[in-house]
């Protein structure tokens, strides 16, 4: 939970009006993100730890309850996909 995610070089996260969702752009293509993935990656700034991201999301979505396991799991998957690096 103390690790800090940041986007890997070559990846750019942005809102795409034509897709009406957040996307992750990279030289070979684009990943269209669902709402949850977009909300998590919107918090990735290279300075916030996973714990801080969880805290911010739990404040933003209090009805969701504890998000620690889901957020940490998604970020591990994003790291496995080489979208982010966790330092």
Beta strands, then each sheet from edge to edge (+ up, - down):
strand 1: 5-7
strand 2: 12-16
strand 3: 21-26
strand 4: 29-32
strand 5: 84-86
sheet 1: 1+ 5-
sheet 2: 2+ 3- 4+
end
